[in-house]
Amino acid sequence: DDCGLTFLHVFPYSERPGTPAARMPPVPVPVRKDRAARLRAAGAHVLTAYLEAQVGRDVAVLVEAGDIGRTEHFATVRLDRPAAAGALVHARLTGVDGDRLTGQTV
């Protein structure tokens, strides 16, 4: 919460020979999995709040393929119509659909 992170990629660590984790006191696997699950849930909540706060904004979207692109802050957007991959289009963000935004090209 204090870091203000929006996009999380969470996985439980595993000890590998020669890594710092291998020298640390081990944490039981069920505890690791529980912590990762709680962090994923918190990340999903923060992401949803962030995406909802973007609705109504006009943004530039870099098209990755078809009607999917990303904002300058890395949020995924499904546009109302496809554009060429690599194109920079302007869109008004109209809603949230799962873990991505929807947008109407302007």
N, C-alpha and C positions, 0 to 999 in steps of 0.2 A: 504494500500500500504506500509506503513512504517513498518508494522509487518512482512511482507514476508510470510503471510499465504498462503497455497496451497489448502487445503481441507476445505471448509466451510460448516457448517450445520446451516442454517439461518431460523429463525422463529420469527414472531412478538411476543413480550411479552404480557402477560395479567396480570392484577392486581389480586392477590389472597389475601384474608385476611391473615394478619400476615406476609406478605413478604415485602421486601424493596420497590418493585414496587408499592405496595398499598399505600405507604406513599409519593410517588413522585407525582409532578403535572402531571395530565393525558395528554397523547398525543393522539390526535384524531385518531381513528382507520384507516381512509384512509391514514393518514400520516405514521402510523406504517407500513401499507401494502406497501406503495410506497417505504419507506426506505428499507424494507426487499427485495422487488423486485430488487431495484437498487444494493443492496449488493449481491444478488444471481447472477445477471448479471456480476458484477465485479469478483465474485468468479469463475464463469464459464470461463471468459477470462483468469484469472490467472492460473487456472487449465490447460487449453488448452496450454498455453505457457510453463508451467512446463512439461507437458507430451511430447510436441514436442521437448523440450531440452533433453529428455531422450533417444530419438531414436538414435540407433547406439551403445548404451552402452551394456556391458555385465553385467548381474546382477544375483543374487540369487533370486529365486522365491519360496515362500512357497505355495504349492498347497492346495487350499481349497476344491475343488471338480472338478473332471474331468480335463478340460483344463483351469480352472480359478484359479489364485493365486494372491499373493501380493508381491511386492518388500519390501525391508527392510524399505522403506520410505512410505509404505502403498498404493502405486499406484496399481490399479488392472491391471492384465495382462491376456489376453487370449493367451494361448500357442498354438503352431501348432499341438500338440498332447496331449492327456490326460496322467495324471500320478496319482499315488495313493495319496489320501488325506493325508496331513501331510508330504509329500515328499518335500525335498528341491532340486530343479532342477536349473541348470544354463541355462540362456537364453540370446540371443541377442535380444534387443528390436528393432523391425522392423517398427513400425508405431503407429499411433493413430487412434482409432476407437471410436468416440464419447468421452465418459469420461473415457476410459481405453486405455491401451497400447496393442499392439500385440507383440508376441515374438516367436522366433524360438529356440527350445531347442538345446543346444550345448553339 
